[in-house]
Amino acid sequence: MVPNPYYAISNYELSQLDNTVKFTNLPETCAITIYNTNGTLIRRYNKSSPQNFLDWDLNNQVGIPISSGVYIIHVEVPNVGEKILKWFGVVRPVDLNNF
């Protein structure tokens, strides 16, 4: 997961309105589940592509931006195992007055 920690900006963002982080070094098939520290499901991805990365736009399952804080990421690879990561992000508020 890069960048970790995320401080309101990353090199993966294409514009001032983008919020993007990447899961890197992923196998072809895996499931990624993101939880907040209360255990609430934030987002779930089922990856099955030859790319070894996956972008996360820092939105939850219904497209609402997440809040700043610590998140738990569970990566499960079929017939291999699982990995649990911690990620910290500070998300900047959107200021539409500057556009």
DSSP file with accessible surface (Angstrom, degrees, kcal/mol):
  #  RESIDUE AA STRUCTURE BP1 BP2  ACC     N-H-->O    O-->H-N    N-H-->O    O-->H-N    TCO  KAPPA ALPHA  PHI   PSI    X-CA   Y-CA   Z-CA
    1    1 A M              0   0   32      0, 0.0    22,-0.2     0, 0.0    85,-0.1   0.000 360.0 360.0 360.0 117.5    0.0    0.0    0.0
    2    2 A V  B     +A   22   0A  49     20,-2.8    20,-2.8     1,-0.2     2,-0.1  -0.986 360.0  25.7-133.8 143.8    1.7    3.2   -1.1
    3    3 A P  S    S-     0   0   37      0, 0.0    -1,-0.2     0, 0.0     3,-0.1   0.666  79.3-164.1 -76.5 151.6    2.0    5.9    0.0
    4    4 A N  S    S+     0   0   75      1,-0.3     2,-0.1    -2,-0.1    85,-0.1  -0.894  81.3  31.7-143.4 107.0    1.7    4.9    3.7
    5    5 A P  S    S-     0   0   55      0, 0.0     2,-0.6     0, 0.0    -1,-0.3   0.500  90.2-154.9 -78.9 157.9    1.2    7.2    5.5
    6    6 A Y  E     -c   89   0B   0     82,-2.6    84,-3.0    -2,-0.1     2,-0.5  -0.918   8.5-169.7-104.4 119.1   -0.8    9.3    3.0
    7    7 A Y  E     -c   90   0B 147     -2,-0.6    84,-0.1     2,-0.5    82,-0.1  -0.624  62.6 -72.1-112.9  67.9   -0.7   13.0    3.8
    8    8 A A  S    S+     0   0   24     82,-1.9     2,-0.3    -2,-0.5    84,-0.1   0.386 114.7  54.4  70.5  -1.1   -3.3   14.5    1.5
    9    9 A I        +     0   0  119     81,-0.1    -2,-0.5    10,-0.1     2,-0.3  -0.982  54.0 179.9-159.7 147.3   -1.4   14.0   -1.8
   10   10 A S    >   -     0   0   14     -2,-0.3     3,-1.3    -4,-0.1    11,-0.0  -0.963  41.2-113.0-142.6 163.6    0.4   11.3   -3.8
   11   11 A N  T 3  S+     0   0  170     -2,-0.3    10,-0.1     1,-0.2    -1,-0.0   0.592 110.5  68.3 -71.1 -10.6    2.3   11.0   -7.0
   12   12 A Y  T 3  S+     0   0   89      8,-0.3     2,-0.3     6,-0.0    -1,-0.2   0.548  76.3 101.9 -85.2  -9.2   -0.5    8.8   -8.4
   13   13 A E    <   -     0   0   26     -3,-1.3     3,-0.1     7,-0.2    -4,-0.0  -0.612  52.5-165.5 -83.2 136.2   -3.1   11.7   -8.5
   14   14 A L        +     0   0  160     -2,-0.3     2,-0.3     1,-0.1    -1,-0.1   0.633  69.2  11.9 -94.5 -19.8   -3.8   13.3  -11.9
   15   15 A S  S >  S-     0   0   61      1,-0.0     3,-1.1     0, 0.0    -1,-0.1  -0.919  84.1 -93.9-147.8 175.8   -5.6   16.4  -10.7
   16   16 A Q  T 3  S+     0   0  134     -2,-0.3    -3,-0.0     1,-0.3    -1,-0.0   0.657 122.9  54.0 -70.1 -16.0   -6.3   18.5   -7.6
   17   17 A L  T 3  S+     0   0   93     77,-0.1    -1,-0.3    79,-0.0     2,-0.2   0.531  89.3 100.6 -94.3  -8.5   -9.6   16.6   -7.2
   18   18 A D    <   -     0   0   50     -3,-1.1     2,-0.4     2,-0.0    -5,-0.1  -0.524  45.9-174.7 -77.9 145.1   -8.0   13.1   -7.3
   19   19 A N        +     0   0   21     -2,-0.2     2,-0.4    38,-0.1    40,-0.1  -0.931  23.8 160.4-133.2 110.8   -7.3   11.1   -4.2
   20   20 A T        +     0   0   17     -2,-0.4    -8,-0.3    38,-0.1     2,-0.3  -0.995  17.2 169.0-141.7 132.3   -5.5    7.9   -5.1
   21   21 A V  E     - B   0  56A   0     35,-2.0    35,-2.8    -2,-0.4     2,-0.4  -0.874  25.3-132.7-127.8 165.4   -3.3    5.3   -3.4
   22   22 A K  E     -AB   2  55A  33    -20,-2.8   -20,-2.8    -2,-0.3     2,-0.6  -0.953   8.9-145.4-126.5 142.0   -2.1    2.0   -4.8
   23   23 A F  E     - B   0  54A   3     31,-3.0    31,-2.0    -2,-0.4     2,-0.2  -0.910  38.0-168.0 -92.0 124.3   -2.0   -1.6   -3.6
   24   24 A T        +     0   0   47     -2,-0.6    29,-0.2    29,-0.2    -2,-0.0  -0.741  52.0  29.9-117.6 165.7    1.3   -2.9   -5.2
   25   25 A N  S    S+     0   0  136     27,-0.5    28,-0.2    -2,-0.2    -1,-0.2   0.878  78.5 161.1  57.4  43.1    3.0   -6.2   -5.7
   26   26 A L        -     0   0   19     26,-2.5    -1,-0.2    -3,-0.2     4,-0.1  -0.677  38.5-119.2 -92.5 149.2   -0.3   -8.1   -5.9
   27   27 A P        -     0   0   53      0, 0.0    22,-0.2     0, 0.0    -1,-0.1  -0.238  37.2 -96.5 -74.9 175.1   -0.8  -11.5   -7.5
   28   28 A E  S    S+     0   0  126      1,-0.2    21,-1.5    20,-0.1     2,-0.4   0.872 111.3  33.2 -62.7 -37.3   -3.1  -12.0  -10.4
   29   29 A T  E    S+D   48   0B  72     19,-0.2     2,-0.3    49,-0.1    19,-0.2  -0.983  77.2 126.4-126.2 126.3   -6.0  -13.1   -8.2
   30   30 A C  E     -D   47   0B   5     17,-2.1    17,-2.5    -2,-0.4     2,-0.4  -0.974  46.1-123.9-164.9 166.0   -6.8  -11.8   -4.7
   31   31 A A  E     -DE  46  76B  12     45,-2.6    45,-2.9    -2,-0.3     2,-0.5  -0.982  21.2-164.9-119.3 130.0   -9.4  -10.2   -2.5
   32   32 A I  E     -DE  45  75B   0     13,-2.9    13,-3.2    -2,-0.4     2,-0.4  -0.974   6.1-175.5-118.0 124.9   -8.8   -6.9   -0.8
   33   33 A T  E     -DE  44  74B   2     41,-2.6    41,-3.1    -2,-0.5     2,-0.5  -0.980   8.1-157.9-123.6 132.1  -11.0   -5.8    2.1
   34   34 A I  E     +DE  43  73B   0      9,-3.1     8,-3.3    -2,-0.4     9,-1.4  -0.938  13.9 177.1-115.1 129.9  -10.7   -2.5    3.8
   35   35 A Y  E     -DE  41  72B  79     37,-2.9    37,-2.8    -2,-0.5     6,-0.2  -0.914  25.5-127.2-125.7 153.3  -12.1   -1.8    7.3
   36   36 A N  E >   - E   0  71B  36      4,-1.9     3,-1.9    -2,-0.3    35,-0.2  -0.369  45.9 -91.5 -85.3 178.7  -12.0    1.1    9.7
   37   37 A T  T 3  S+     0   0   98     33,-0.7    34,-0.1     1,-0.3    -1,-0.1   0.676 126.3  61.6 -71.1 -12.8  -10.7    0.6   13.2
   38   38 A N  T 3  S-     0   0  138      2,-0.1    -1,-0.3     0, 0.0     3,-0.1   0.507 119.2-109.5 -83.4  -7.2  -14.3   -0.1   14.4
   39   39 A G    <   +     0   0   49     -3,-1.9     2,-0.3     1,-0.3    -2,-0.1   0.527  68.1 148.6  90.9   6.4  -14.4   -3.1   12.1
   40   40 A T        -     0   0   78      1,-0.1    -4,-1.9     2,-0.0    -1,-0.3  -0.598  53.9-113.4 -76.9 132.4  -16.9   -1.5    9.7
   41   41 A L  E     +D   35   0B  86     -2,-0.3    -6,-0.2    -6,-0.2    20,-0.2  -0.479  38.6 172.7 -65.9 125.9  -16.4   -2.6    6.1
   42   42 A I  E     -     0   0B  18     -8,-3.3    19,-1.8     1,-0.4     2,-0.3   0.821  61.1 -15.1-100.3 -49.0  -15.3    0.3    4.0
   43   43 A R  E     -D   34   0B  49     -9,-1.4    -9,-3.1    17,-0.2     2,-0.4  -0.993  51.8-157.0-158.1 150.0  -14.5   -1.3    0.6
   44   44 A R  E     -D   33   0B  99     -2,-0.3     2,-0.4   -11,-0.2   -11,-0.2  -0.999   8.7-171.9-134.6 133.3  -14.0   -4.6   -1.0
   45   45 A Y  E     -D   32   0B  34    -13,-3.2   -13,-2.9    -2,-0.4     2,-0.6  -0.979  12.0-161.0-122.1 137.8  -12.1   -5.4   -4.2
   46   46 A N  E     -D   31   0B 118     -2,-0.4     2,-0.4   -15,-0.2   -15,-0.2  -0.938  21.1-162.1-114.5 103.7  -11.9   -8.8   -6.0
   47   47 A K  E     +D   30   0B   9    -17,-2.5   -17,-2.1    -2,-0.6     7,-0.0  -0.732  26.6 156.3 -93.2 130.7   -8.9   -8.5   -8.3
   48   48 A S  E     +D   29   0B  94     -2,-0.4   -19,-0.2   -19,-0.2   -20,-0.1  -0.499  38.3 105.2-149.2  72.3   -8.4  -10.9  -11.2
   49   49 A S  S    S-     0   0   37    -21,-1.5    -2,-0.0     2,-0.3     0, 0.0  -0.974  75.2-114.0-146.3 157.8   -6.2   -9.2  -13.7
   50   50 A P  S    S+     0   0  113      0, 0.0   -22,-0.1     0, 0.0   -21,-0.1   0.662  84.0 105.8 -71.8 -12.6   -2.6   -9.6  -14.8
   51   51 A Q        -     0   0  110      1,-0.1    -2,-0.3   -23,-0.1     0, 0.0  -0.409  67.4-143.8 -64.9 144.2   -1.7   -6.1  -13.5
   52   52 A N  S    S+     0   0   87     -2,-0.1   -26,-2.5   -27,-0.1   -27,-0.5   0.165  75.9  56.0 -97.4  20.3    0.3   -6.3  -10.2
   53   53 A F        -     0   0   60    -29,-0.2     2,-0.3   -28,-0.2   -29,-0.2  -0.937  59.2-158.0-143.1 166.0   -1.4   -3.2   -8.7
   54   54 A L  E     -B   23   0A  36    -31,-2.0   -31,-3.0    -2,-0.3     2,-0.3  -0.981  17.2-135.2-147.2 132.5   -4.8   -1.8   -7.9
   55   55 A D  E     -B   22   0A  74     -2,-0.3     2,-0.5   -33,-0.2   -33,-0.2  -0.701  11.8-161.4 -88.7 141.6   -5.9    1.8   -7.4
   56   56 A W  E     -B   21   0A   0    -35,-2.8   -35,-2.0    -2,-0.3    -2,-0.0  -0.990   8.8-158.5-121.3 126.0   -8.1    2.9   -4.5
   57   57 A D        -     0   0   63     -2,-0.5   -38,-0.1   -37,-0.2     3,-0.1   0.294  44.9-111.5 -86.7  11.1   -9.8    6.3   -4.9
   58   58 A L  S    S+     0   0    1      1,-0.3     8,-2.6   -37,-0.1     2,-0.3   0.785  79.2 123.6  61.1  31.5  -10.3    6.6   -1.1
   59   59 A N  B     -G   65   0C  33      6,-0.3    -1,-0.3     1,-0.1    -2,-0.1  -0.836  59.2-121.5-112.5 157.5  -14.0    6.2   -1.4
   60   60 A N    >   -     0   0   41      4,-2.6     3,-1.8    -2,-0.3   -17,-0.2  -0.122  48.6 -74.6 -83.9-169.7  -16.2    3.6    0.4
   61   61 A Q  T 3  S+     0   0  105    -19,-1.8   -18,-0.1     1,-0.3   -19,-0.1   0.777 132.9  44.2 -59.6 -29.2  -18.4    1.1   -1.3
   62   62 A V  T 3  S-     0   0  117      2,-0.1    -1,-0.3   -19,-0.0   -19,-0.1   0.249 122.7 -98.2-104.4  12.0  -21.1    3.7   -2.2
   63   63 A G  S <  S+     0   0   42     -3,-1.8    -2,-0.1     1,-0.3     3,-0.0   0.572  75.9 138.3  90.0   9.5  -18.6    6.4   -3.4
   64   64 A I        -     0   0   96      1,-0.1    -4,-2.6     0, 0.0    -1,-0.3  -0.749  59.1-109.7 -89.5 132.7  -18.4    8.6   -0.3
   65   65 A P  B     -G   59   0C  81      0, 0.0    -6,-0.3     0, 0.0    -7,-0.1  -0.288  33.8-120.5 -60.4 141.9  -14.9    9.8    0.5
   66   66 A I        -     0   0   16     -8,-2.6     2,-0.2     1,-0.1     3,-0.1  -0.303  24.1-114.8 -76.0 165.1  -13.4    8.3    3.6
   67   67 A S        -     0   0   83      1,-0.1    22,-0.1    -2,-0.0    -1,-0.1  -0.577  39.8 -85.5 -93.9 164.7  -12.3   10.3    6.6
   68   68 A S  S    S+     0   0   59     23,-0.2     2,-0.3    -2,-0.2    22,-0.2  -0.383  80.8  79.1 -65.8 146.7   -8.8   10.7    7.8
   69   69 A G  E    S- F   0  89B  20     20,-2.5    20,-2.2    -3,-0.1     2,-0.4  -0.960  78.7 -38.8 151.7-166.2   -7.5    7.9   10.1
   70   70 A V  E     - F   0  88B  61     -2,-0.3   -33,-0.7    18,-0.2     2,-0.3  -0.774  48.5-170.9 -97.5 137.6   -6.2    4.4   10.4
   71   71 A Y  E     -EF  36  87B  11     16,-3.1    16,-2.7    -2,-0.4     2,-0.5  -0.945  17.5-136.5-129.2 148.3   -7.6    1.6    8.2
   72   72 A I  E     -EF  35  86B  49    -37,-2.8   -37,-2.9    -2,-0.3     2,-0.5  -0.918  17.9-161.7-106.0 127.2   -7.0   -2.2    8.3
   73   73 A I  E     -EF  34  85B   0     12,-2.9    12,-3.0    -2,-0.5     2,-0.6  -0.943   2.1-164.3-114.0 125.8   -6.5   -3.9    4.9
   74   74 A H  E     -EF  33  84B  31    -41,-3.1   -41,-2.6    -2,-0.5     2,-0.5  -0.952   4.5-169.8-111.0 118.1   -6.9   -7.6    4.6
   75   75 A V  E     -EF  32  83B  16      8,-3.1     8,-2.5    -2,-0.6     2,-0.5  -0.954   4.2-172.3-110.6 122.3   -5.4   -9.2    1.5
   76   76 A E  E     -EF  31  82B  90    -45,-2.9   -45,-2.6    -2,-0.5     6,-0.2  -0.969   6.7-167.6-120.2 126.8   -6.4  -12.8    0.8
   77   77 A V  E >>  - F   0  81B  29      4,-3.2     4,-2.0    -2,-0.5     3,-1.9  -0.962  30.8-115.1-113.3 120.4   -4.8  -14.9   -2.0
   78   78 A P  T 34 S+     0   0   70      0, 0.0   -49,-0.1     0, 0.0     4,-0.0  -0.263  95.5   0.6 -57.7 135.4   -6.6  -18.2   -2.8
   79   79 A N  T 34 S+     0   0  176      1,-0.1     0, 0.0     0, 0.0     0, 0.0   0.611 129.4  65.3  63.4  14.0   -4.5  -21.3   -2.0
   80   80 A V  T <4 S-     0   0  124     -3,-1.9     2,-0.3     1,-0.3    -1,-0.1   0.606  97.2-106.7-124.7 -58.3   -1.6  -19.1   -0.7
   81   81 A G  E  <  - F   0  77B  36     -4,-2.0    -4,-3.2     2,-0.0     2,-0.3  -0.993  28.3 -80.4 157.1-159.7   -2.6  -17.2    2.4
   82   82 A E  E     - F   0  76B 131     -2,-0.3     2,-0.3    -6,-0.2    -6,-0.2  -0.947  21.2-158.4-142.4 160.5   -3.5  -13.8    3.7
   83   83 A K  E     - F   0  75B 135     -8,-2.5    -8,-3.1    -2,-0.3     2,-0.5  -0.999   7.6-152.0-141.5 138.9   -1.8  -10.6    4.9
   84   84 A I  E     - F   0  74B 107     -2,-0.3     2,-0.3   -10,-0.2   -10,-0.2  -0.961  18.1-176.5-116.8 129.1   -3.1   -7.8    7.2
   85   85 A L  E     - F   0  73B  51    -12,-3.0   -12,-2.9    -2,-0.5     2,-0.4  -0.875  19.2-140.3-120.8 154.7   -1.8   -4.3    6.7
   86   86 A K  E     - F   0  72B 154     -2,-0.3     2,-0.4   -14,-0.2   -14,-0.2  -0.943  20.7-171.7-112.2 138.3   -2.4   -1.0    8.6
   87   87 A W  E     - F   0  71B   3    -16,-2.7   -16,-3.1    -2,-0.4     2,-0.5  -0.994   8.7-159.9-132.8 137.0   -2.7    2.2    6.6
   88   88 A F  E     + F   0  70B  73     -2,-0.4   -82,-2.6   -18,-0.2     2,-0.4  -0.964  15.7 177.2-117.4 131.2   -2.9    5.8    7.8
   89   89 A G  E     -cF   6  69B   0    -20,-2.2   -20,-2.5    -2,-0.5     2,-0.6  -0.997  24.3-159.2-138.1 138.6   -4.3    8.6    5.7
   90   90 A V  E     -c    7   0B  53    -84,-3.0   -82,-1.9    -2,-0.4     2,-0.5  -0.979  23.1-157.5-110.3 113.7   -4.9   12.2    6.1
   91   91 A V        -     0   0   24     -2,-0.6   -23,-0.2   -84,-0.1   -72,-0.0  -0.803  10.5-132.7 -97.9 130.9   -7.5   13.2    3.5
   92   92 A R        -     0   0   65     -2,-0.5     2,-0.1   -84,-0.1   -84,-0.0  -0.561  23.9-112.9 -80.5 144.1   -7.7   16.9    2.4
   93   93 A P        -     0   0  118      0, 0.0     2,-0.5     0, 0.0    -1,-0.1  -0.488  35.1-108.5 -72.0 146.7  -11.1   18.6    2.3
   94   94 A V        -     0   0   92     -2,-0.1     2,-0.7     1,-0.0     3,-0.1  -0.656  29.3-164.1 -78.6 124.8  -12.2   19.5   -1.2
   95   95 A D    >   +     0   0   71     -2,-0.5     3,-1.1     1,-0.1    -1,-0.0  -0.851  12.8 174.9-111.9  92.9  -12.1   23.2   -1.7
   96   96 A L  G >   +     0   0  116     -2,-0.7     3,-1.1     1,-0.2    -1,-0.1   0.579  67.5  78.9 -77.1  -7.9  -14.2   23.9   -4.8
   97   97 A N  G 3  S+     0   0  149      1,-0.2    -1,-0.2    -3,-0.1    -2,-0.0   0.684  86.4  60.3 -72.5 -17.4  -13.9   27.7   -4.4
   98   98 A N  G <         0   0  124     -3,-1.1    -1,-0.2     0, 0.0    -2,-0.1   0.300 360.0 360.0 -93.4   8.3  -10.3   27.6   -5.9
   99   99 A F    <         0   0  129     -3,-1.1    -3,-0.0    -4,-0.0     0, 0.0  -0.813 360.0 360.0-111.1 360.0  -11.4   26.2   -9.3
